[in-house]
């Protein structure tokens, strides 16, 4: 593992993603602490950073007050990926009775909140590039709905979703969302929610003849140009795979056979969620404010991505029998350079500074002027 990437390399990546200035230096230091602690708790991160724990914790909170990790995470978007994955995971916070962003999960009993993550596939994992949070409490306070939160994601990253399918599970299977996707001109492949006995018709109109969703094991069917609830035109594909208890139906606005193939070949983002919870303990976030919670999770998603790339590089070496590890590289385009590139090699002075924030850098962080804030909202 040390031959694949060490903390110095991790800091180089963070420095690059955060524009290579004071923000990048501090982000690198915090992310190295996350990597070492395998945690999103500020106390654990601060304990693993060089220097005093109390001073480190204060520095983390100062960083969170003005940093923009969402921009850095967006730079992990792979614009040549064949499709975009979207899914929701529940983060349980059973003891958080007074936390402002914690509500009730789907069961109506457990306290927690939802994370909606967009990712692109890479070697069996989802590489995240965008994330939002919401809960029953935040939705009620903002007079919104889960549907509106799903639409918010589309608005925030719409240019990244063009010309390839958006692949989602039954969470996103409802009439208004299909209509939103059509209005925005987006392709989609979404698993049909058959539990709600939705009516699919051969012709427009609720009274038109209904499409049969009955299949036998091993059978596959395609229905082009059908209508969801008699209103939204789409293509439908269904199959009953060996070993499954029930058939799988997919709604799509691309060719039905192609849509089913995309869904069956998709990299299960749930694997990423399991890693985030079991290895990096993202479900142990204890931030009192929603803003700090989201920023810490965004940083953790970047750390997770670097961990995925490390793991793949280690696996390549194991199977190839190589004795020397090649430099780790981003396997996708970045916002700074539209090409594959190795880790940028920094000037020695900057490289040394990545091992700890100097007094001058710390002062710069505290005195960050408003003009730079405007620049970073590009």
N, C-alpha and C positions, 0 to 999 in steps of 0.2 A: 504493500500500500504506500509506504513512504517513497518508493521508487516511482510510483505513478504520480503522486502529487503530495506535497507537504504543505505546511501552513503558509510558507512563503509563496507557494504557487497559488494557494487559495486566495491569499491577499491580492495577488496580481490580478486574478479574475475579478474580484470585487472592485478593485481600483479602476479597472477598465469599464465595468458596467455602470459605475457611478461617476463617469466623466473624468476620472483621474485627478480630482482636486481634493480639497480638504474633506469634502463629504465622502469621497471614495476612500480616503485614508481611514476615517472613523468607521465607515461601513465595513471595511476590511477587518478592522480590529474586532468589531462586534461579531461579525460572521465567523471569524476564527474562534471566538469564545463559544459561539453556538455549536460549531463543529466539535469542539472539545467536550462541551457539556452535554451534547445531544439533548438540548432543552430550549424552550422559548421563555423560560422563567428568567426575569431580569437578574434575580439574585444568583442563580446558577451560572448565567453567562458572565456576570461581573466577577464571580469567584475564579473563573478560568482565564480571565484577561490579566495581562501584566499590570502590576500596581496594586493599590489598595481596593478592596471590594466596595467600600462605601463611595469612594471617589469614582470608581468605574460605573457604579449604578447611577450616580448623578449624571455622568457623561452620557450614558445610554438614554436617559430620559431627555436630556438636552437634544441629543441627536434625533430622537423620535419627534420632538416638537416642531422640527422644520424639515426633516429629510423627506425624500420622495421615492421610496423603494418601488412604488408602482411603475415608475418610468423604467427603472432598471429591470424589473421583471418583464415588462413588455419587450425588452430587447432580447429575451430568450425565445421570442416567437420565431418559428421556422416557416418561412414563407414558401418553401417548396414541399412541405408535408402534404400527403395526399388528402387528408381531411383534418378537421378540428374536433377534438373531443370536448364534451361538456358534461359535467356531472355535479351532483350535490352530495356532500357528506355532512353528517350530523356530529357536532362537537358537544359532548355532554359536560355540563357544569352543575351537578346536582346540589352543591353547597352554595352556589352563587345566588343568594336570595335578593340581594340589593344591587347587583351589577347591572348597569344601565342597558347593556345590549343583550342580556340573557332573557329568553322567554321560555316557552314550552315547545318541545319537539313534537313530532307527528303523533305520538301516542297520547298527547294531551296531558301528560303527567311529569315526564322527566324534564328538568331544566337544561337549557342549552341553546345553541344557535347553529345556523347552517352556514357552510362555506360552499359557494358556487365557483368552481375552478374550470377555466378553459386551458386546454393543453394540446400539444401536437404529439403524435406517436414517434417513439424512437426506441427500437430494439425491445419491444415488449413492455415499455413504460410510457407514461404520459409526462412530457416535459411541460410544466405549467408556464403560462405567460400572462395570465390575468386571473384575478381573484376578487370576489366581493363577499361580504357577509350580510346576513339579515336574520331576524328571528321574529316570532310572533309579537314580541314586545316592540321592537323597532318598527315593525309594519303597522301596528296599531297607533303608535305615537306619530308616525308620519302619514297616517291615513292612506296607507298603500295596500299592497297585496303581494303575494309571491309571484303572481303573474307580472306585476309591474317591475319587480326585481329582475325577472328573466329578461324583460324588455330593456332594462337599464344596461345589462351586459352587452346587448346588441348595439346600443347607442355608443357605448364607450370604446368598443374595438371594431366597429363596423368595417373599416378599411381592411382589417386583417382577415376578414371572413369571406372575402370575395372569391368566386371561381372555384370553390371546392366545398364538399358537403360538410355541414355541421352535424355531428353524430351525437345523439343523446338517448337517454333511457326513457322509461315511461313517465318520469317526473315532468317531462316537457310535452307530453301528448295531450293537447287540448286545443279546441277550435281557434281561440283568439291568437294563440302562439303560432299556429300554422299560418294564419292570416298575416301576422306581423312579418314572418319570414318571407312570405310571398311579396308583400309590399316593399320590403327592403331588397328584393331580388336575390335572396340567398338560397342556396341549395341546402337540403336537409335530408337526413336519414334518422328517423326517430322510431323507437320501438313502440308499437301500438299497445295501449292499455286495454286489454280485453276484459279486465275485471269489472269495468263500469258498464259493460254491455252496450258499448257505443254502436250506433247505427251507421253502417257504410252502405251506400246505395250505388246502383249502376248508373243512374241518371240524377241530375239535380232535382232537389225537392225531397222533403222528408217522407212523402208517400210513395216514392219510387221503389222499385224492387230492391230488396236488401241483398248484399253480398254475403255468401255463406263463409263463415270462418272455421268450418269443420275440416279437419285434416286427420289422416291416419298416420301412424308412425312411419317415417321414411318418405312421406309424400311432400312435394313442393308445388306451390301454385303461385301464379302471377296474375294480377288484375290491373291492367292499365286503365287510366282515366276513370277512376271511381270518385265518389264524393263523400267526404267525412261529414257526417250528420246531414247529408244531402246538400252541403253548401260549399265546402272547400275541395277543389279538384286536386287529386293526387294519384300516385300509383301505389299499389299494394303488393307486397310479396310475403309469402308465408312458407315455413318449412317446419317439419317435426324431426329434429335431429335424434340420432340414436343415443339412448341414455337419458334423454330429457323427459320430464313428466308431462309436459304440455308443449304445444306448438309455439313457434316464434313468428310473430307478424311484425312487419316493418312498413311504416308509412314514409314515402319519399316523393320528391318532385323531380328526381332523375329517373332514368330507365329502371324499371322494377328489378330486373335481374342484377343490374349493377349495384342498386341500392342494397339488396340483400347481401351481395358479396362484400360490400364495404362494411356492413354491420358485423358480419361473421368474422371478418379479418381485423376488426378494430382491436387496438391494444387496450386492455382493460384498465382504465384509470383507477378502478377500485384497488388494484395492486399498489398504486402510488399512495392512495389514502392509507392502506394498511401499513406501508413503510413509514409514512409520516407520523402515524400514531404509535406504532410499536417500536420503531428505531429512533425517531427524533422527538417523540412525545409532544406533538403539536396539540394534543387534546389536554395538556396540562397548563395551558396558558392561563395566567392569573391576573392579567392587566385589568384595571378597574374601568378604563375608558375604552370605547370602541375604536377610536383612532389609534391608540397605542397597540391594542390587540391586533388590528389589521396590519399595521406596519411590521410588527414582530413576525407575524405569520408570513408576510411577503418576503422578509429576509430569510426565513426558514425555507421557503420554497426555492429560493436561489441556492441556498446551501444544499438542499436536497438534489437539485439539478446537478451541481458539481459532483455530489456523491454518486449519482447515476453514471456520469461520464467516467469517474474514477473506476467504478465497478466494471464497466464495459471494457475499459482499457486493460484492467487486470485480467478479465476473462479472456480477452484476445491474446494476451501474453501466455496464459496457461495453455490454451489450445494450440497456439502456434509454436510453442517451445522456444520463443525468443529469450535470449539472455539479457538483452538490454531493452528497457522500456522507451518507446518513442515518446516525444513530448505530447502532452495532452492538448487537444484542440477543440474548439467549438465545432460541432458537426453540422452547423446550420448558420444561416446568415444572421448578421447583427445589424443594428441600426447604424453603427458607425462605419461598417465596411460590408459591402455586398459580396463577400467571398469567404471561403473557408480560410481560417488563419490560425496559426499557433498562438500561444499565449504571448502577448506583447512583452518584450524585454524592456524594462524601465531603466532610466539612468540610475547609476549607483546610488546617488543621494536620495532619490525617491524610493528606491528599493529598500535602503536602510531604514527610511522613515516608516515604512510599512510595518516594521516590527513593534512600533509603538508611536502614539501621537506625541509629537514634540510640543514643548511649551508654546512655541510660535503657532503651530497648527491648532492647538487647543484654544489659544486666544482668537485665532481667525474664526474658529467655529462659533465662539460666543458672540463675536462681533460681525457676523455675517450680515451684509447689507441687503436692503430690499430690492435693489436693482438685479441682483443675482437670482432672487426668487422669481422675478418676472421672466428672466431668461430661461429658467428651467421649466417653465410652463409651456414651452414650445410643443 
